[in-house]
Amino acid sequence: MTDKEIADLVDKLYSGILHTANLVLRNCSNFHITILQKENPSYDEVANHLEKICQVLEVLADEDGDMTAQKARDYAMHVKQIAAAIVKGDESELQDQLDQLTRRSFL
């Protein structure tokens, strides 16, 4: 792959992580936790997939990739924490995690 193709792939993967985190935020803000627990794939599965994508990003992004891989990891971590709150049925923790994700820039 050329450097341009790698950079484009990094951008595409990062955009996908942002899009997924935004969907999680929107769904979790609009539906009760009991509904969220029934989603298929589960939010825990989604979080695990995001973590795998972050691993790929870390390999692809070099020192010129500024903080793209780290920012992607931060969003994936938020989704993982949201998923954990959903699994536990902890509405208070879910709201705390949603508030934290809401404060992110999604850029």
Backbone as numpy.savetxt, mean C-alpha at the origin, in Angstrom:
# Nx Ny Nz CAx CAy CAz Cx Cy Cz
17.10 -4.97 -20.02 16.26 -3.78 -20.02 17.15 -2.54 -20.02
16.66 -1.54 -20.71 17.38 -0.28 -20.70 17.08 0.48 -19.41
17.89 1.48 -19.13 17.65 2.31 -17.94 16.28 2.97 -18.00
15.88 3.39 -19.18 14.56 4.03 -19.37 13.44 3.04 -19.08
13.57 1.82 -19.56 12.55 0.79 -19.32 12.46 0.47 -17.83
13.59 0.40 -17.17 13.59 0.14 -15.72 12.93 1.29 -14.98
13.28 2.51 -15.36 12.67 3.69 -14.71 11.17 3.71 -14.93
10.73 3.37 -16.12 9.29 3.32 -16.42 8.60 2.24 -15.59
9.25 1.09 -15.43 8.69 0.01 -14.63 8.61 0.41 -13.16
9.64 1.06 -12.66 9.63 1.54 -11.27 8.46 2.50 -11.07
8.28 3.43 -12.01 7.17 4.39 -11.93 5.82 3.67 -11.95
5.70 2.68 -12.82 4.44 1.94 -12.94 4.14 1.16 -11.66
5.14 0.51 -11.09 4.94 -0.24 -9.85 4.60 0.70 -8.70
5.29 1.81 -8.62 5.02 2.79 -7.56 3.61 3.34 -7.69
3.21 3.67 -8.91 1.85 4.18 -9.14 0.80 3.14 -8.75
1.09 1.88 -9.03 0.17 0.81 -8.64 0.02 0.69 -7.14
1.11 0.86 -6.41 1.06 0.82 -4.94 0.24 1.98 -4.43
0.46 3.18 -4.96 -0.32 4.34 -4.54 -1.80 4.14 -4.85
-2.09 3.64 -6.02 -3.48 3.40 -6.42 -4.15 2.40 -5.46
-3.45 1.33 -5.14 -3.99 0.32 -4.24 -4.20 0.88 -2.84
-3.23 1.64 -2.34 -3.38 2.25 -1.01 -4.57 3.21 -0.99
-4.76 3.94 -2.08 -5.89 4.86 -2.17 -7.22 4.09 -2.19
-7.27 2.97 -2.90 -8.49 2.15 -2.91 -8.78 1.58 -1.52
-7.74 1.13 -0.83 -7.90 0.61 0.53 -8.45 1.71 1.42
-7.87 2.89 1.33 -8.33 4.03 2.12 -9.79 4.34 1.85
-10.15 4.40 0.59 -11.53 4.72 0.22 -12.50 3.64 0.72
-12.17 2.38 0.47 -13.06 1.29 0.90 -13.21 1.25 2.42
-12.09 1.39 3.12 -12.13 1.30 4.58 -12.80 2.50 5.21
-12.84 3.60 4.50 -13.52 4.79 5.00 -15.03 4.70 4.77
-15.45 3.85 3.84 -16.86 3.80 3.46 -17.62 2.57 3.95
-16.89 1.53 4.38 -17.56 0.30 4.76 -17.22 -0.09 6.19
-18.16 -0.72 6.84 -17.95 -1.20 8.22 -16.93 -2.32 8.24
-16.26 -2.46 9.34 -15.18 -3.43 9.47 -15.65 -4.87 9.21
-16.90 -5.17 9.54 -17.40 -6.54 9.30 -17.50 -6.83 7.80
-17.80 -5.82 7.02 -17.82 -5.97 5.56 -16.39 -6.13 5.05
-15.48 -5.32 5.57 -14.09 -5.37 5.15 -13.46 -6.73 5.43
-13.89 -7.36 6.51 -13.36 -8.68 6.88 -13.77 -9.76 5.89
-14.80 -9.50 5.09 -15.31 -10.51 4.15 -14.77 -10.34 2.74
-13.97 -9.32 2.52 -13.44 -9.06 1.18 -12.57 -10.21 0.69
-12.62 -10.45 -0.61 -11.80 -11.47 -1.23 -11.22 -10.88 -2.52
-9.92 -10.69 -2.61 -8.91 -11.10 -1.64 -9.00 -10.24 -0.38
-8.52 -10.80 0.71 -8.55 -10.08 1.97 -7.56 -8.92 1.92
-7.75 -7.98 2.82 -6.82 -6.86 2.88 -5.43 -7.34 3.31
-5.38 -8.40 4.08 -4.09 -8.98 4.46 -3.38 -9.53 3.23
-4.11 -10.19 2.35 -3.52 -10.70 1.11 -3.03 -9.55 0.23
-3.82 -8.50 0.15 -3.42 -7.33 -0.64 -2.13 -6.74 -0.08
-2.06 -6.61 1.25 -0.87 -6.07 1.89 0.35 -6.94 1.59
0.17 -8.25 1.62 1.29 -9.15 1.33 1.77 -8.99 -0.12
0.85 -8.78 -1.04 1.22 -8.56 -2.44 1.99 -7.24 -2.58
1.54 -6.22 -1.86 2.24 -4.94 -1.92 3.67 -5.08 -1.39
3.85 -5.86 -0.35 5.19 -6.08 0.18 6.10 -6.74 -0.85
5.56 -7.68 -1.59 6.34 -8.35 -2.63 6.71 -7.38 -3.75
5.78 -6.52 -4.11 6.07 -5.52 -5.13 7.16 -4.57 -4.64
7.11 -4.23 -3.36 8.16 -3.36 -2.78 9.53 -4.02 -2.86
9.58 -5.32 -2.68 10.86 -6.02 -2.80 11.41 -5.90 -4.21
10.53 -6.02 -5.19 10.96 -5.86 -6.59 11.43 -4.43 -6.83
10.67 -3.46 -6.30 11.05 -2.06 -6.47 12.43 -1.78 -5.88
12.71 -2.35 -4.73 14.01 -2.13 -4.09 15.15 -2.66 -4.95
14.90 -3.73 -5.66 15.92 -4.28 -6.55 16.08 -3.39 -7.78
14.98 -2.92 -8.32 15.01 -2.14 -9.56 15.48 -0.70 -9.35
15.08 -0.12 -8.24 15.41 1.29 -8.00 16.85 1.38 -7.51
17.62 2.17 -8.19 19.00 2.36 -7.76 19.10 3.67 -7.00
20.30 4.15 -6.80 20.49 5.40 -6.05 19.85 6.58 -6.76
19.61 6.49 -8.05 18.93 7.56 -8.77 17.42 7.49 -8.59
16.93 6.41 -8.02 15.50 6.25 -7.82 15.00 7.04 -6.64
15.77 8.02 -6.22 15.54 8.85 -5.03 14.92 8.02 -3.92
13.78 8.38 -3.49 13.18 7.68 -2.35 11.96 6.86 -2.78
11.87 6.54 -4.05 10.68 5.85 -4.56 10.42 4.54 -3.84
11.44 3.71 -3.69 11.25 2.41 -3.04 10.86 2.59 -1.58
11.46 3.56 -0.89 11.12 3.79 0.51 9.70 4.32 0.66
9.30 5.24 -0.23 7.94 5.76 -0.17 6.93 4.64 -0.44
7.25 3.78 -1.39 6.37 2.64 -1.68 6.26 1.75 -0.46
7.37 1.49 0.20 7.37 0.67 1.41 6.51 1.31 2.51
6.55 2.64 2.63 5.74 3.34 3.63 4.24 3.13 3.38
3.83 3.26 2.12 2.41 3.04 1.80 2.02 1.58 2.03
2.88 0.66 1.66 2.61 -0.76 1.89 2.49 -1.06 3.38
3.32 -0.40 4.20 3.26 -0.58 5.64 1.92 -0.10 6.19
1.44 1.04 5.69 0.14 1.53 6.13 -0.97 0.53 5.80
-0.92 -0.01 4.59 -1.93 -1.01 4.19 -1.81 -2.25 5.08
-0.60 -2.66 5.40 -0.39 -3.82 6.27 -0.99 -3.57 7.65
-0.80 -2.38 8.19 -1.35 -2.05 9.51 -2.88 -1.96 9.47
-3.42 -1.45 8.39 -4.87 -1.41 8.21 -5.41 -2.83 8.15
-4.73 -3.68 7.39 -5.15 -5.09 7.26 -5.13 -5.78 8.62
-4.10 -5.53 9.42 -4.01 -6.14 10.75 -5.17 -5.70 11.64
-5.54 -4.44 11.55 -6.66 -3.94 12.34 -7.97 -4.59 11.89
-8.11 -4.80 10.59 -9.32 -5.45 10.07 -9.38 -6.89 10.56
-8.26 -7.61 10.48 -8.23 -9.00 10.94 -8.60 -9.09 12.41
-8.07 -8.17 13.22 -8.36 -8.17 14.67 -9.76 -7.66 14.98
-10.38 -6.99 14.02 -11.69 -6.40 14.28 -11.60 -5.18 15.17
-10.47 -4.51 15.16 -10.20 -3.36 16.02 -10.55 -2.07 15.28
-11.77 -1.58 15.51 -12.24 -0.40 14.80 -11.45 0.85 15.17
-11.03 0.97 16.41 -10.26 2.13 16.84 -8.90 2.17 16.14
-8.22 1.04 16.10 -6.93 0.97 15.42 -7.10 1.20 13.92
-8.17 0.66 13.36 -8.44 0.87 11.93 -8.58 2.37 11.66
-9.34 3.06 12.48 -9.53 4.50 12.28 -8.22 5.26 12.44
-7.41 4.87 13.42 -6.11 5.51 13.60 -5.24 5.34 12.36
-5.21 4.12 11.82 -4.40 3.84 10.64 -4.94 4.59 9.41
-6.26 4.67 9.28 -6.85 5.41 8.16 -6.50 6.89 8.26
-6.53 7.43 9.49 -6.16 8.84 9.68 -4.72 9.08 9.26
-3.83 8.15 9.62 -2.43 8.30 9.25 -2.24 8.25 7.73
-2.94 7.32 7.10 -2.82 7.20 5.64 -3.44 8.42 4.94
-4.49 8.96 5.51 -5.13 10.15 4.94 -4.17 11.33 4.90
-3.30 11.40 5.88 -2.35 12.51 5.95 -1.21 12.39 4.93
-1.08 11.25 4.29 -0.03 11.06 3.28 -0.38 11.86 2.02
0.60 12.18 1.22 0.39 13.05 0.06 -0.11 12.33 -1.19
0.14 11.03 -1.30 -0.21 10.25 -2.48 0.43 10.84 -3.75
1.67 11.27 -3.59 2.46 11.77 -4.72 3.61 10.86 -4.99
